[in-house]
């Protein structure tokens, strides 16, 4: 894992379970373990996420009256590799996406769809880095048996799906370990004389 990402995680203050979950997911995207995530973040967490802007790209889907932002956060290199796949490109074009080799155009189209509806379009699985076979199976484009459920529905052989799921988990677990170290350091930095006087 990149030293900058490690430093970022170690300097993170998980003030809530929601903040910790956000940081785990963003860290996994920044480190390349996950292609992208859709997150809802408060302003204070958003500022922390922005610190990783050299490793991730952030698209704002919406902001509510409480200042909570819904974000599409992605790893450019990982997402670009997925969207260059011919089968993915063909399906996206069939779904009304522009016929473009520029991944940014495809991301912009997805973000517009997300802004217009509270429901996620089925093709979002491609953007989230789910196995192509699972997205195709879920969309009903190929007859594959439903095998099991991870963070997504798995179709056909689960071997590749399990490998990708483990990679996602590994990235989050690495960040989580760093967040736990940071949390302990913050605890021990507490002014005990003031607290126990």
Secondary structure as UniProt FT lines:
FT   HELIX           3..10
FT   HELIX           17..30
FT   TURN            31..32
FT   STRAND          36..41
FT   HELIX           43..50
FT   TURN            51..55
FT   STRAND          57..63
FT   TURN            65..66
FT   STRAND          69..74
FT   HELIX           76..83
FT   HELIX           86..94
FT   TURN            95..96
FT   HELIX           103..116
FT   TURN            122..123
FT   HELIX           124..127
FT   TURN            128..129
FT   HELIX           132..139
FT   STRAND          146..149
FT   STRAND          153..155
FT   HELIX           159..188
FT   HELIX           192..195
//
